Amino acid sequence: MNLFHLFSSALLVLSFSGRPAPKLEKQQQPVAQVLISNETAEETNEYIPWTQTQRLSWEDFQCEPKRGTDAVASTSTSLGIAYQLQNGKLTYHITCNFSKVKSWGLMRTDYILAHEQGHFDITEIFARKLNEALENYEFNRRTFKRDINDIYQNIVAQKEEFQKMYDEDSDHSRNRKQQYDWLIKIQTLLEETEPYASYM
């Protein structure tokens, strides 16, 4: 076993911005990057990890609001995975973070904040789905790097589609009935994926 297998970690990260705006901006296809990971599950000056007990507050949205747009808020989250092969066993660490320095709010109401929290919660749901997929993965030494990347990209694609549906159905929170229904749906999915919440 070489040093890469023993000590090196790979981190795949994708950011998402949920914007209550009438138009969806076209986003580039996420590209997996291989990095050395030193992320922890603790809050920093830049990131807040998702937890059941801590909800977002407007003080967490530290980026300067963007002007000249219909958007009233923007939430930036990231879904990442660090993995390594150690003593012939694949181990991994999943992260679901909110970026304080990339998120902003112009119209700071409780209602808009609940919509933005929904975007963060959706990222957490798919962090759990990623954990489920990796728990069920049958390890193959020859193909595990490609396999993990494929699993990750698949989950990311599902997450992005779900985020898009959330904004489209709720009209970026303007449709109050749909917004209410979506928050119930998100909470239900958090409860259903609870068995895969321990991915740290």
N, CA, C and O of each residue as an XYZ file, in Angstrom:
800
protein
N       0.854     -1.182      0.000
C       0.000      0.000      0.000
C       0.896      1.240      0.000
O       1.830      1.316      0.798
N       0.636      2.196     -0.864
C       1.514      3.357     -0.944
C       1.059      4.451      0.007
O       0.040      4.320      0.686
N       1.841      5.550      0.046
C       1.557      6.617      0.984
C       0.222      7.286      0.716
O      -0.447      7.739      1.645
N      -0.170      7.351     -0.555
C      -1.461      7.980     -0.860
C      -2.587      7.228     -0.170
O      -3.493      7.822      0.415
N      -2.506      5.919     -0.253
C      -3.561      5.110      0.356
C      -3.569      5.247      1.870
O      -4.624      5.164      2.498
N      -2.398      5.458      2.455
C      -2.326      5.528      3.903
C      -2.707      6.895      4.456
O      -3.386      6.984      5.479
N      -2.273      7.958      3.788
C      -2.360      9.260      4.425
C      -3.127     10.334      3.656
O      -3.518     11.347      4.237
N      -3.340     10.131      2.394
C      -3.951     11.202      1.612
C      -5.461     11.130      1.649
O      -6.037     10.042      1.654
N      -6.108     12.286      1.676
C      -7.562     12.373      1.657
C      -8.015     13.139      0.435
O      -7.306     14.023     -0.045
N      -9.174     12.814     -0.067
C      -9.745     13.553     -1.194
C     -11.013     14.224     -0.726
O     -11.800     13.628      0.009
N     -11.220     15.474     -1.149
C     -12.401     16.225     -0.748
C     -13.144     16.684     -1.981
O     -12.575     17.338     -2.855
N     -14.419     16.338     -2.048
C     -15.280     16.760     -3.145
C     -16.260     17.763     -2.571
O     -16.965     17.458     -1.610
N     -16.316     18.963     -3.150
C     -17.135     20.015     -2.578
C     -17.991     20.656     -3.645
O     -17.531     20.887     -4.763
N     -19.247     20.946     -3.303
C     -20.128     21.691     -4.192
C     -20.832     22.759     -3.394
O     -21.318     22.498     -2.293
N     -20.892     23.955     -3.934
C     -21.620     25.025     -3.279
C     -22.953     25.249     -3.960
O     -23.097     25.031     -5.163
N     -23.938     25.691     -3.170
C     -25.248     26.005     -3.724
C     -25.682     27.350     -3.191
O     -25.531     27.628     -2.002
N     -26.218     28.182     -4.055
C     -26.807     29.445     -3.631
C     -28.290     29.400     -3.918
O     -28.699     29.266     -5.071
N     -29.107     29.511     -2.871
C     -30.553     29.582     -3.041
C     -30.970     31.034     -3.022
O     -30.761     31.724     -2.024
N     -31.552     31.510     -4.097
C     -31.890     32.917     -4.202
C     -33.378     33.096     -4.453
O     -33.903     32.579     -5.439
N     -34.073     33.828     -3.567
C     -35.475     34.121     -3.830
C     -35.589     35.172     -4.935
O     -35.774     36.353     -4.643
N     -35.483     34.766     -6.173
C     -35.535     35.672     -7.305
C     -36.396     35.050     -8.386
O     -36.551     33.829     -8.410
N     -36.957     35.842     -9.276
C     -37.842     35.275    -10.288
C     -37.131     34.438    -11.324
O     -37.754     33.591    -11.965
N     -35.842     34.653    -11.505
C     -35.117     33.912    -12.525
C     -34.055     33.032    -11.888
O     -33.431     33.405    -10.894
N     -33.862     31.860    -12.475
C     -32.793     30.976    -12.022
C     -31.580     31.210    -12.886
O     -31.671     31.223    -14.113
N     -30.442     31.397    -12.244
C     -29.218     31.571    -13.004
C     -28.672     30.205    -13.387
O     -28.699     29.263    -12.595
N     -28.177     30.114    -14.616
C     -27.592     28.852    -15.075
C     -26.273     28.630    -14.354
O     -25.408     29.506    -14.336
N     -26.127     27.450    -13.761
C     -24.911     27.137    -13.018
C     -24.090     26.111    -13.779
O     -24.625     25.266    -14.496
N     -22.772     26.205    -13.604
C     -21.890     25.247    -14.244
C     -22.033     23.886    -13.589
O     -22.355     23.774    -12.406
N     -21.785     22.856    -14.386
C     -21.807     21.497    -13.858
C     -20.718     21.368    -12.801
O     -19.577     21.750    -13.059
N     -21.036     20.837    -11.607
C     -20.018     20.711    -10.570
C     -18.895     19.778    -10.994
O     -19.120     18.751    -11.635
N     -17.705     20.155    -10.626
C     -16.523     19.360    -10.944
C     -15.882     18.917     -9.645
O     -15.621     19.737     -8.765
N     -15.630     17.642     -9.522
C     -14.993     17.124     -8.314
C     -13.547     17.568     -8.275
O     -12.837     17.504     -9.279
N     -13.113     18.020     -7.103
C     -11.736     18.437     -6.917
C     -11.091     17.566     -5.849
O     -11.745     17.188     -4.877
N      -9.842     17.252     -6.019
C      -9.101     16.468     -5.044
C      -8.252     17.429     -4.229
O      -7.356     18.085     -4.761
N      -8.539     17.507     -2.935
C      -7.847     18.422     -2.039
C      -7.497     17.697     -0.753
O      -8.059     16.643     -0.454
N      -6.575     18.258      0.002
C      -6.315     17.750      1.338
C      -7.333     18.382      2.273
O      -7.479     19.604      2.287
N      -8.022     17.591      3.037
C      -9.100     18.094      3.889
C      -8.643     18.251      5.322
O      -8.040     17.345      5.896
N      -8.938     19.425      5.907
C      -8.714     19.614      7.337
C      -9.976     20.177      7.988
O      -9.903     20.827      9.031
N     -11.145     19.923      7.365
C     -12.407     20.434      7.872
C     -12.823     19.697      9.142
O     -12.554     18.509      9.318
N     -13.486     20.443     10.014
C     -14.031     19.836     11.218
C     -15.520     20.110     11.249
O     -16.058     20.795     10.379
N     -16.179     19.571     12.257
C     -17.619     19.771     12.392
C     -17.918     20.930     13.331
O     -19.031     21.031     13.848
N     -16.948     21.801     13.559
C     -17.135     22.929     14.449
C     -17.332     24.212     13.658
O     -16.804     24.363     12.557
N     -18.095     25.130     14.227
C     -18.321     26.419     13.573
C     -17.019     27.217     13.532
O     -16.238     27.207     14.483
N     -16.801     27.911     12.407
C     -15.639     28.774     12.248
C     -16.118     30.175     11.882
O     -17.320     30.438     11.857
N     -15.184     31.065     11.600
C     -15.553     32.413     11.171
C     -16.237     32.404      9.811
O     -16.943     33.349      9.461
N     -16.029     31.333      9.043
C     -16.564     31.265      7.686
C     -17.708     30.281      7.526
O     -18.582     30.497      6.686
N     -17.731     29.200      8.310
C     -18.687     28.120      8.075
C     -19.463     27.734      9.328
O     -18.978     27.856     10.453
N     -20.685     27.264      9.093
C     -21.499     26.661     10.147
C     -21.883     25.263      9.685
O     -22.542     25.125      8.654
N     -21.492     24.219     10.418
C     -21.948     22.877     10.054
C     -23.420     22.709     10.426
O     -23.895     23.295     11.399
N     -24.133     21.904      9.644
C     -25.549     21.675      9.940
C     -25.679     20.864     11.228
O     -24.989     19.861     11.413
N     -26.558     21.303     12.105
C     -26.906     20.519     13.301
C     -28.412     20.622     13.515
O     -29.064     21.551     13.038
N     -28.943     19.653     14.238
C     -30.373     19.625     14.528
C     -30.783     20.782     15.421
O     -31.902     21.286     15.320
N     -29.880     21.204     16.296
C     -30.237     22.187     17.320
C     -29.984     23.631     16.916
O     -30.607     24.536     17.472
N     -29.094     23.872     15.970
C     -28.775     25.250     15.600
C     -29.455     25.647     14.293
O     -29.232     25.033     13.249
N     -30.283     26.675     14.367
C     -30.934     27.210     13.181
C     -30.196     28.469     12.746
O     -29.548     29.127     13.559
N     -30.295     28.797     11.480
C     -29.657     29.997     10.971
C     -30.322     31.245     11.541
O     -31.523     31.257     11.808
N     -29.527     32.289     11.721
C     -30.054     33.606     12.084
C     -29.506     34.604     11.065
O     -28.539     34.309     10.362
N     -30.111     35.759     10.988
C     -29.645     36.735     10.003
C     -28.227     37.209     10.296
O     -27.547     37.689      9.389
N     -27.770     37.088     11.517
C     -26.395     37.457     11.846
C     -25.385     36.541     11.148
O     -24.215     36.894     10.995
N     -25.852     35.360     10.726
C     -24.964     34.419     10.034
C     -24.733     34.818      8.576
O     -23.789     34.335      7.951
N     -25.572     35.684      8.031
C     -25.480     36.097      6.630
C     -24.594     37.340      6.559
O     -25.082     38.464      6.674
N     -23.291     37.132      6.370
C     -22.321     38.203      6.533
C     -21.824     38.828      5.235
O     -21.096     39.820      5.269
N     -22.204     38.268      4.105
C     -21.785     38.832      2.824
C     -22.588     40.110      2.546
O     -23.753     40.222      2.929
N     -21.949     41.055      1.881
C     -22.640     42.282      1.479
C     -23.749     41.930      0.490
O     -23.494     41.228     -0.488
N     -24.978     42.404      0.723
C     -26.082     42.094     -0.198
C     -25.784     42.547     -1.618
O     -25.173     43.594     -1.833
N     -26.219     41.752     -2.581
C     -26.044     42.085     -3.984
C     -27.146     43.043     -4.417
O     -28.327     42.785     -4.185
N     -26.763     44.134     -5.038
C     -27.728     45.128     -5.509
C     -28.009     44.898     -6.994
O     -27.287     44.168     -7.673
N     -29.056     45.528     -7.474
C     -29.384     45.422     -8.889
C     -29.928     44.065     -9.287
O     -29.781     43.645    -10.435
N     -30.556     43.376     -8.341
C     -31.143     42.066     -8.610
C     -32.467     41.969     -7.865
O     -32.691     42.688     -6.891
N     -33.340     41.086     -8.320
C     -34.609     40.868     -7.629
C     -34.457     39.994     -6.394
O     -35.385     39.866     -5.596
N     -33.280     39.392     -6.239
C     -33.052     38.508     -5.092
C     -33.073     39.312     -3.797
O     -32.536     40.418     -3.733
N     -33.698     38.748     -2.767
C     -33.738     39.403     -1.463
C     -32.835     38.696     -0.449
O     -32.617     39.201      0.652
N     -32.315     37.532     -0.824
C     -31.404     36.788      0.043
C     -30.701     35.720     -0.779
O     -31.181     35.326     -1.843
N     -29.571     35.259     -0.284
C     -28.834     34.183     -0.946
C     -28.161     33.312      0.104
O     -27.466     33.808      0.990
N     -28.377     32.021     -0.009
C     -27.785     31.052      0.906
C     -26.767     30.200      0.152
O     -27.081     29.620     -0.888
N     -25.566     30.131      0.675
C     -24.514     29.319      0.063
C     -24.188     28.165      1.001
O     -23.798     28.376      2.149
N     -24.351     26.945      0.500
C     -24.029     25.757      1.286
C     -23.066     24.881      0.503
O     -22.931     25.027     -0.712
N     -22.402     23.980      1.196
C     -21.491     23.047      0.525
C     -21.694     21.642      1.056
O     -21.926     21.435      2.247
N     -21.604     20.686      0.151
C     -21.667     19.262      0.482
C     -20.330     18.659      0.077
O     -19.960     18.702     -1.096
N     -19.610     18.103      1.028
C     -18.276     17.589      0.732
C     -18.046     16.200      1.299
O     -18.765     15.735      2.183
N     -17.023     15.557      0.763
C     -16.616     14.254      1.303
C     -15.100     14.136      1.252
O     -14.479     14.425      0.229
N     -14.519     13.714      2.354
C     -13.098     13.373      2.413
C     -13.021     11.874      2.644
O     -13.749     11.347      3.486
N     -12.155     11.171      1.913
C     -12.057      9.733      2.092
C     -10.600      9.288      2.017
O      -9.741      9.956      1.441
N     -10.368      8.146      2.616
C      -9.025      7.569      2.579
C      -9.100      6.058      2.719
O     -10.063      5.508      3.253
N      -8.073      5.414      2.232
C      -7.929      3.970      2.386
C      -6.836      3.742      3.411
O      -5.678      4.089      3.180
N      -7.197      3.165      4.534
C      -6.248      2.961      5.621
C      -6.337      1.524      6.108
O      -7.402      1.046      6.501
N      -5.203      0.851      6.074
C      -5.156     -0.565      6.464
C      -6.169     -1.397      5.689
O      -6.803     -2.302      6.232
N      -6.306     -1.071      4.405
C      -7.191     -1.817      3.527
C      -8.666     -1.516      3.696
O      -9.506     -2.175      3.085
N      -8.999     -0.517      4.528
C     -10.400     -0.186      4.768
C     -10.690      1.242      4.317
O      -9.926      2.164      4.603
N     -11.802      1.410      3.608
C     -12.217      2.723      3.146
C     -12.957      3.445      4.270
O     -13.934      2.930      4.814
N     -12.484      4.637      4.609
C     -13.174      5.478      5.578
C     -13.468      6.818      4.918
O     -12.767      7.231      3.994
N     -14.504      7.492      5.394
C     -14.861      8.773      4.792
C     -15.473      9.697      5.836
O     -15.913      9.274      6.906
N     -15.481     10.973      5.478
C     -16.025     12.013      6.339
C     -16.815     12.968      5.463
O     -16.257     13.564      4.542
N     -18.103     13.123      5.733
C     -18.982     13.985      4.947
C     -19.186     15.302      5.684
O     -19.288     15.323      6.911
N     -19.247     16.395      4.940
C     -19.515     17.700      5.536
C     -20.705     18.358      4.852
O     -20.910     18.221      3.646
N     -21.476     19.071      5.652
C     -22.590     19.884      5.163
C     -22.478     21.227      5.869
O     -22.779     21.333      7.058
N     -22.047     22.248      5.144
C     -21.765     23.540      5.749
C     -22.532     24.683      5.101
O     -22.868     24.643      3.918
N     -22.798     25.697      5.906
C     -23.351     26.975      5.460
C     -22.211     27.980      5.458
O     -21.456     28.072      6.426
N     -22.087     28.733      4.373
C     -21.024     29.738      4.285
C     -21.536     31.097      4.753
O     -22.417     31.687      4.127
N     -20.980     31.584      5.851
C     -21.353     32.906      6.351
C     -20.912     34.007      5.383
O     -21.634     34.977      5.153
N     -19.721     33.836      4.828
C     -19.121     34.911      4.034
C     -19.639     34.972      2.602
O     -19.353     35.929      1.883
N     -20.402     33.958      2.179
C     -20.981     33.967      0.834
C     -22.498     34.119      0.849
O     -23.126     34.191     -0.208
N     -23.085     34.167      2.034
C     -24.542     34.258      2.164
C     -24.932     35.657      2.614
O     -24.243     36.282      3.420
N     -26.043     36.133      2.081
C     -26.466     37.491      2.412
C     -27.984     37.607      2.444
O     -28.705     36.790      1.871
N     -28.441     38.636      3.124
C     -29.873     38.897      3.201
C     -30.157     40.384      3.104
O     -29.571     41.187      3.829
N     -31.047     40.740      2.216
C     -31.439     42.137      2.036
C     -32.772     42.402      2.744
O     -32.923     43.406      3.441
N     -33.723     41.504      2.561
C     -35.014     41.591      3.255
C     -34.984     40.579      4.390
O     -35.210     39.390      4.166
N     -34.709     41.035      5.596
C     -34.437     40.139      6.715
C     -35.679     39.912      7.568
O     -35.832     40.492      8.643
N     -36.557     39.057      7.063
C     -37.763     38.698      7.812
C     -37.670     37.244      8.244
O     -36.889     36.473      7.686
N     -38.457     36.876      9.226
C     -38.492     35.484      9.677
C     -38.955     34.560      8.552
O     -38.483     33.430      8.427
N     -39.875     35.051      7.745
C     -40.418     34.246      6.650
C     -39.338     33.927      5.611
O     -39.200     32.778      5.192
N     -38.578     34.939      5.198
C     -37.488     34.724      4.235
C     -36.405     33.838      4.849
O     -35.831     32.988      4.168
N     -36.129     34.041      6.134
C     -35.113     33.226      6.808
C     -35.510     31.756      6.806
O     -34.656     30.887      6.636
N     -36.793     31.468      6.993
C     -37.266     30.078      6.971
C     -37.032     29.458      5.591
O     -36.680     28.283      5.484
N     -37.230     30.251      4.540
C     -36.962     29.752      3.183
C     -35.485     29.421      3.024
O     -35.135     28.376      2.476
N     -34.622     30.306      3.500
C     -33.179     30.082      3.384
C     -32.731     28.880      4.214
O     -31.872     28.110      3.783
N     -33.314     28.720      5.406
C     -33.013     27.535      6.218
C     -33.395     26.272      5.464
O     -32.725     25.246      5.580
N     -34.475     26.348      4.690
C     -34.890     25.203      3.883
C     -33.811     24.756      2.914
O     -33.615     23.557      2.713
N     -33.105     25.713      2.309
C     -32.013     25.350      1.398
C     -30.894     24.615      2.146
O     -30.344     23.636      1.641
N     -30.567     25.087      3.334
C     -29.531     24.434      4.145
C     -29.989     23.032      4.539
O     -29.206     22.083      4.487
N     -31.253     22.902      4.933
C     -31.787     21.597      5.327
C     -31.778     20.612      4.154
O     -31.525     19.422      4.343
N     -32.052     21.103      2.953
C     -32.016     20.230      1.775
C     -30.606     19.687      1.557
O     -30.436     18.509      1.240
N     -29.603     20.533      1.723
C     -28.220     20.054      1.587
C     -27.927     18.973      2.615
O     -27.242     17.995      2.314
N     -28.441     19.144      3.829
C     -28.264     18.115      4.863
C     -28.940     16.811      4.482
O     -28.379     15.736      4.700
N     -30.132     16.889      3.919
C     -30.827     15.678      3.478
C     -29.968     14.889      2.511
O     -29.882     13.665      2.603
N     -29.331     15.590      1.580
C     -28.529     14.885      0.579
C     -27.158     14.487      1.118
O     -26.524     13.586      0.569
N     -26.693     15.133      2.170
C     -25.503     14.630      2.865
C     -25.814     13.262      3.460
O     -24.978     12.359      3.426
N     -26.999     13.115      3.994
C     -27.419     11.829      4.559
C     -27.615     10.786      3.462
O     -27.278      9.616      3.643
N     -28.156     11.210      2.336
C     -28.315     10.282      1.216
C     -26.951      9.833      0.685
O     -26.792      8.689      0.259
N     -25.977     10.729      0.714
C     -24.616     10.363      0.325
C     -24.051      9.339      1.302
O     -23.412      8.370      0.893
N     -24.286      9.555      2.586
C     -23.838      8.600      3.599
C     -24.483      7.234      3.381
O     -23.819      6.202      3.480
N     -25.773      7.238      3.087
C     -26.474      5.973      2.823
C     -25.865      5.247      1.624
O     -25.639      4.037      1.668
N     -25.603      5.998      0.554
C     -25.040      5.383     -0.654
C     -23.656      4.809     -0.383
O     -23.319      3.740     -0.893
N     -22.863      5.498      0.404
C     -21.512      5.013      0.700
C     -21.535      3.834      1.668
O     -20.695      2.938      1.581
N     -22.491      3.835      2.583
C     -22.620      2.678      3.481
C     -22.971      1.417      2.699
O     -22.571      0.314      3.073
N     -23.717      1.584      1.617
C     -24.139      0.440      0.807
C     -23.161      0.109     -0.322
O     -23.375     -0.845     -1.069
N     -22.089      0.897     -0.446
C     -21.117      0.688     -1.518
C     -20.270     -0.556     -1.244
O     -19.747     -0.733     -0.143
N     -20.143     -1.404     -2.243
C     -19.274     -2.580     -2.144
C     -17.889     -2.190     -2.640
O     -17.694     -1.926     -3.827
N     -16.931     -2.157     -1.723
C     -15.609     -1.632     -2.010
C     -14.896     -2.427     -3.099
O     -14.886     -3.658     -3.088
N     -14.300     -1.694     -4.040
C     -13.479     -2.281     -5.098
C     -12.171     -1.498     -5.133
O     -12.165     -0.318     -5.483
N     -11.065     -2.145     -4.773
C      -9.786     -1.445     -4.666
C      -9.373     -0.796     -5.987
O      -8.781      0.284     -5.979
N      -9.670     -1.426     -7.109
C      -9.238     -0.893     -8.398
C     -10.048      0.312     -8.856
O      -9.537      1.166     -9.581
N     -11.305      0.384     -8.438
C     -12.183      1.421     -8.986
C     -12.784      2.354     -7.939
O     -13.648      3.167     -8.268
N     -12.344      2.253     -6.681
C     -13.058      2.974     -5.623
C     -13.033      4.493     -5.801
O     -14.004      5.168     -5.459
N     -11.935      5.037     -6.331
C     -11.886      6.499     -6.518
C     -12.941      6.947     -7.522
O     -13.682      7.898     -7.272
N     -13.003      6.269     -8.640
C     -14.004      6.597     -9.654
C     -15.404      6.323     -9.130
O     -16.333      7.089     -9.384
N     -15.549      5.219     -8.393
C     -16.863      4.861     -7.857
C     -17.386      5.934     -6.893
O     -18.551      6.326     -6.961
N     -16.514      6.398     -6.003
C     -16.924      7.417     -5.038
C     -17.276      8.715     -5.754
O     -18.256      9.376     -5.412
N     -16.473      9.074     -6.746
C     -16.769     10.278     -7.515
C     -18.127     10.163     -8.210
O     -18.901     11.120     -8.230
N     -18.413      8.991     -8.779
C     -19.690      8.782     -9.464
C     -20.865      8.875     -8.486
O     -21.893      9.481     -8.789
N     -20.694      8.268     -7.316
C     -21.740      8.330     -6.295
C     -21.973      9.782     -5.888
O     -23.114     10.236     -5.798
N     -20.890     10.496     -5.644
C     -20.975     11.898     -5.241
C     -21.688     12.741     -6.296
O     -22.598     13.506     -5.977
N     -21.269     12.598     -7.551
C     -21.857     13.396     -8.627
C     -23.351     13.093     -8.790
O     -24.148     13.984     -9.083
N     -23.711     11.832     -8.598
C     -25.117     11.444     -8.680
C     -25.935     12.128     -7.580
O     -27.011     12.664     -7.846
N     -25.428     12.109     -6.359
C     -26.123     12.744     -5.239
C     -26.198     14.254     -5.444
O     -27.230     14.869     -5.171
N     -25.118     14.847     -5.918
C     -25.095     16.286     -6.171
C     -26.149     16.667     -7.209
O     -26.856     17.660     -7.043
N     -26.251     15.886     -8.267
C     -27.243     16.168     -9.314
C     -28.657     16.100     -8.741
O     -29.503     16.936     -9.060
N     -28.910     15.101     -7.894
C     -30.225     14.994     -7.262
C     -30.495     16.196     -6.356
O     -31.600     16.737     -6.332
N     -29.474     16.598     -5.619
C     -29.615     17.745     -4.707
C     -29.917     19.027     -5.471
O     -30.803     19.789     -5.086
N     -29.190     19.262     -6.542
C     -29.403     20.478     -7.328
C     -30.805     20.519     -7.925
O     -31.442     21.572     -7.962
N     -31.279     19.375     -8.388
C     -32.628     19.305     -8.945
C     -33.668     19.577     -7.859
O     -34.673     20.243     -8.105
N     -33.419     19.058     -6.667
C     -34.336     19.259     -5.553
C     -34.365     20.728     -5.124
O     -35.431     21.281     -4.854
N     -33.188     21.351     -5.063
C     -33.112     22.775     -4.726
C     -33.872     23.612     -5.762
O     -34.587     24.551     -5.415
N     -33.705     23.258     -7.011
C     -34.383     23.971     -8.101
C     -35.900     23.827     -7.977
O     -36.634     24.803     -8.131
N     -36.365     22.611     -7.701
C     -37.798     22.369     -7.530
C     -38.351     23.175     -6.356
O     -39.452     23.720     -6.435
N     -37.589     23.249     -5.276
C     -37.997     24.010     -4.089
C     -38.253     25.474     -4.449
O     -39.280     26.043     -4.080
N     -37.312     26.071     -5.170
C     -37.469     27.475     -5.556
C     -38.577     27.672     -6.590
O     -39.340     28.635     -6.521
N     -38.655     26.754     -7.543
C     -39.671     26.904     -8.584
C     -41.077     26.722     -8.029
O     -41.964     27.525     -8.322
N     -41.294     25.681     -7.236
C     -42.623     25.414     -6.690
C     -43.086     26.510     -5.729
O     -44.259     26.885     -5.721
N     -42.163     27.015     -4.930
C     -42.522     28.058     -3.958
C     -42.392     29.456     -4.549
O     -42.661     30.449     -3.873
N     -41.980     29.531     -5.813
C     -41.709     30.824     -6.465
C     -40.765     31.636     -5.592
O     -41.013     32.807     -5.305
N     -39.671     30.990     -5.172
C     -38.660     31.620     -4.317
C     -39.286     32.194     -3.050
O     -38.917     33.279     -2.599
N     -40.221     31.465     -2.493
C     -40.922     31.734     -1.224
C     -42.144     32.634     -1.390
O     -42.873     32.851     -0.423
N     -42.386     33.162     -2.588
C     -43.519     34.086     -2.764
C     -44.875     33.381     -2.726
O     -45.883     33.988     -2.363
N     -44.901     32.096     -3.100
C     -46.129     31.314     -3.006
C     -46.181     30.724     -1.591
O     -45.536     29.716     -1.300
N     -46.947     31.358     -0.738
C     -46.908     31.001      0.685
C     -47.417     29.582      0.966
O     -46.885     28.891      1.834
N     -48.434     29.157      0.240
C     -48.940     27.804      0.458
C     -47.884     26.772      0.072
O     -47.612     25.839      0.828
N     -47.291     26.946     -1.113
C     -46.243     26.019     -1.544
C     -45.039     26.069     -0.608
O     -44.435     25.038     -0.314
N     -44.693     27.265     -0.141
C     -43.572     27.393      0.798
C     -43.857     26.591      2.070
O     -42.997     25.859      2.561
N     -45.070     26.739      2.594
C     -45.463     26.000      3.795
C     -45.401     24.490      3.540
O     -44.867     23.739      4.357
N     -45.952     24.051      2.400
C     -45.950     22.623      2.067
C     -44.523     22.092      1.933
O     -44.225     20.975      2.357
N     -43.648     22.899      1.344
C     -42.260     22.463      1.168
C     -41.532     22.339      2.507
O     -40.751     21.407      2.698
N     -41.774     23.250      3.416
C     -41.116     23.151      4.720
C     -41.545     21.888      5.455
O     -40.742     21.270      6.153
N     -42.810     21.504      5.300
C     -43.278     20.239      5.888
C     -42.581     19.059      5.199
O     -42.143     18.118      5.861
N     -42.481     19.117      3.869
C     -41.825     18.042      3.112
C     -40.360     17.904      3.523
O     -39.863     16.791      3.695
N     -39.675     19.026      3.678
C     -38.265     19.006      4.073
C     -38.121     18.397      5.464
O     -37.235     17.573      5.691
N     -38.984     18.795      6.392
C     -38.926     18.243      7.748
C     -39.186     16.738      7.742
O     -38.535     15.990      8.471
N     -40.126     16.301      6.929
C     -40.425     14.869      6.819
C     -39.212     14.100      6.307
O     -38.897     13.024      6.814
N     -38.531     14.655      5.301
C     -37.348     13.997      4.749
C     -36.194     13.974      5.748
O     -35.425     13.014      5.784
N     -36.069     15.017      6.553
C     -35.049     15.000      7.609
C     -35.326     13.870      8.594
O     -34.402     13.193      9.043
N     -36.582     13.670      8.926
C     -36.935     12.584      9.846
C     -36.692     11.222      9.204
O     -36.205     10.302      9.861
N     -37.031     11.092      7.918
C     -36.854      9.806      7.231
C     -35.383      9.438      7.058
O     -35.037      8.256      7.055
N     -34.519     10.436      6.914
C     -33.091     10.163      6.687
C     -32.288     10.184      7.985
O     -31.062     10.076      7.953
N     -32.953     10.320      9.104
C     -32.279     10.379     10.402
C     -31.320      9.202     10.625
O     -30.257      9.412     11.209
N     -31.643      7.968     10.189
C     -30.700      6.852     10.400
C     -29.328      7.076      9.768
O     -28.365      6.407     10.143
N     -29.221      7.998      8.823
C     -27.941      8.243      8.149
C     -27.355      9.603      8.510
O     -26.508     10.133      7.791
N     -27.815     10.169      9.641
C     -27.362     11.495     10.052
C     -25.990     11.491     10.706
O     -25.338     12.532     10.782
N     -25.540     10.330     11.181
C     -24.243     10.266     11.873
C     -23.133      9.973     10.878
O     -22.626      8.854     10.800
N     -22.765     10.996     10.121
C     -21.743     10.799      9.089
C     -20.428     11.496      9.404
O     -19.515     11.496      8.578
N     -20.319     12.089     10.588
C     -19.089     12.786     10.968
C     -17.985     11.796     11.315
O     -16.875     12.203     11.658
